[in-house]
Amino acid sequence: MALGWITPTSLLGSVVRNPKISFVVLDDILKIGKVTKLVRSQLPAMTPNHLRSAAALLRALERLPVTTPGIEMTFGFMQRNTDGNYGWADITISGHEITLGVGEHFYDPGVGGDTESRDIFAATAGGDTTDGDIDDWIEVATVISAEGEVDVEDYSDYDAIDWASEE
C-alpha cells in the first residue's frame, strides 16, 4: 500500500504527484539508494537479530516511494569511545515517516554528560515536502559505520510487512 510519495515516471526525472501516496522527491528516492548501500555494507558484521531488522529495513527502503505497513524501527550505527563519549547516525522509519538523524553524547567525569541530536532529513507520508538533505546524513553515517557498531530498536510487526510484492 502506498501512502504519500512522489513517484518517478521516467528516467528523465519527471514526477507525478499521487494525492494519496506521495511525499519524497525523485532526488531523495535516488539518494535513499545510498542509505541502502551503506546498510548492506555492514551486513557481514551484524548479529542474527540485527540481520533480521536489517532485512525489514532494507525491504522498506527498497519499496520507497511506497510505504511499508508494519515497519517501525530505529536502526543506527553507533561509535563508542572509551571515555564515555559516543556518536550515532540512525534511520527511524515507520509506515508513515522516515527520519535520518545524528547525535553525540559528551561526558566529562567532573561535570557530567550532555546529549545533542538532530534530524538531518525527514519526510512524512502524505506531506508535500521533505526537510533536509540525505547526503549530509550519508557523510556522517559513513564515518560512524566504518568504525562503529549496529544499534537497533525494532517494534516492527513482521507479519504485517509485505515480503512478496515487487513494489
C-alpha positions in Angstrom: 0.0 0.0 0.0 1.4 3.4 -0.9 0.8 6.3 1.4 2.3 9.5 0.2 5.4 9.6 -2.0 6.2 11.4 -5.2 6.7 8.7 -7.7 9.1 8.8 -10.7 7.6 8.2 -14.1 10.7 8.3 -16.3 14.5 8.2 -16.2 14.4 11.9 -17.2 13.3 12.9 -13.7 9.7 13.8 -14.3 7.4 13.0 -11.3 3.7 12.6 -10.8 2.0 13.6 -7.6 -0.2 10.9 -6.3 -2.5 12.7 -3.8 -3.0 9.5 -1.7 0.6 8.3 -1.5 3.4 10.8 -2.4 6.0 12.7 -0.4 9.6 12.1 -1.4 11.0 13.9 -4.4 12.9 11.9 -7.1 16.3 13.2 -6.0 15.5 11.9 -2.5 14.4 8.5 -3.8 17.7 8.2 -5.6 19.7 9.2 -2.5 17.8 6.5 -0.5 19.9 4.1 -2.6 23.0 5.4 -0.9 21.4 4.6 2.5 20.5 1.1 1.4 24.1 0.6 0.1 25.5 1.7 3.5 23.3 -0.7 5.4 24.2 -3.5 3.1 27.9 -2.8 3.5 27.6 -3.5 7.2 25.7 -6.9 6.9 28.7 -9.1 7.5 29.4 -7.7 10.9 25.8 -7.9 12.2 24.3 -10.3 14.7 21.4 -12.5 13.7 18.9 -10.1 15.5 20.4 -7.2 13.6 20.2 -9.1 10.4 16.5 -9.6 10.9 15.9 -5.9 11.5 18.2 -5.0 8.6 16.1 -7.2 6.3 12.9 -5.4 7.3 14.7 -2.0 7.0 16.1 -2.8 3.5 12.7 -4.1 2.4 11.1 -0.8 3.5 13.8 1.4 1.9 13.8 -0.5 -1.4 10.0 -0.3 -1.6 10.1 3.5 -1.5 8.3 5.5 -2.7 5.7 3.0 -1.5 5.4 2.9 2.3 5.7 -0.4 4.3 2.9 -1.1 6.8 4.3 -3.0 9.8 7.7 -1.4 9.8 8.6 0.6 12.9 12.2 0.8 14.0 15.2 2.9 14.6 18.2 1.3 13.0 21.6 3.0 13.5 25.3 3.0 13.7 27.0 3.9 17.0 30.6 4.8 17.5 31.7 4.4 21.1 34.7 6.0 22.8 36.2 4.6 26.0 35.8 7.8 27.9 32.0 7.9 27.8 31.7 9.9 24.6 29.9 8.5 21.6 28.2 9.4 18.4 25.5 7.9 16.2 23.7 8.1 12.9 20.3 6.4 12.7 17.3 5.7 10.4 13.9 5.9 12.0 11.2 4.5 9.7 7.6 3.6 10.1 4.6 3.2 7.8 4.1 7.0 7.8 7.5 8.6 8.1 11.3 8.4 7.7 13.9 10.4 9.6 17.6 10.3 9.3 19.3 11.6 12.4 22.7 12.1 14.1 23.8 12.7 17.6 26.6 12.8 20.1 26.9 12.3 23.8 29.6 14.2 25.6 30.9 13.1 29.0 33.3 14.7 31.5 33.6 13.0 34.9 33.9 16.3 36.6 30.8 17.8 35.0 28.7 15.0 33.8 27.2 14.3 30.4 25.1 16.0 27.8 23.5 14.7 24.6 22.8 16.5 21.4 20.8 15.1 18.5 19.3 16.5 15.3 17.3 15.3 12.3 19.2 15.7 9.1 16.4 14.5 6.8 12.7 14.0 7.4 9.7 13.1 5.3 6.1 12.2 6.2 3.7 10.2 4.1 1.1 12.5 2.6 3.3 15.5 3.0 4.1 17.9 0.3 7.8 18.5 1.1 10.8 16.9 2.7 13.2 18.6 5.1 17.0 18.3 4.9 19.5 16.5 2.7 20.2 12.8 2.7 23.8 13.4 1.5 24.5 15.2 4.7 23.4 12.2 6.7 25.4 9.8 4.5 28.6 11.8 5.1 28.3 11.3 8.9 26.9 7.8 8.8 29.7 6.5 6.6 32.3 7.6 9.1 30.4 6.2 12.1 29.5 2.9 10.5 33.1 2.2 9.4 34.3 2.1 13.0 31.1 1.6 14.9 28.5 -1.0 15.7 24.9 -1.5 14.8 22.2 -0.4 17.3 18.5 -1.3 16.7 15.2 -0.6 18.4 12.7 -2.7 16.4 9.0 -2.7 17.1 8.0 -3.9 13.6 5.1 -6.2 13.1 6.8 -8.7 10.8 3.6 -10.4 9.9 2.2 -7.2 8.5 5.2 -6.5 6.3 4.6 -7.3 2.6 7.6 -9.5 1.8 6.2 -10.8 -1.5 5.2 -7.9 -3.7 7.5 -6.5 -6.4 7.0 -2.9 -5.1 
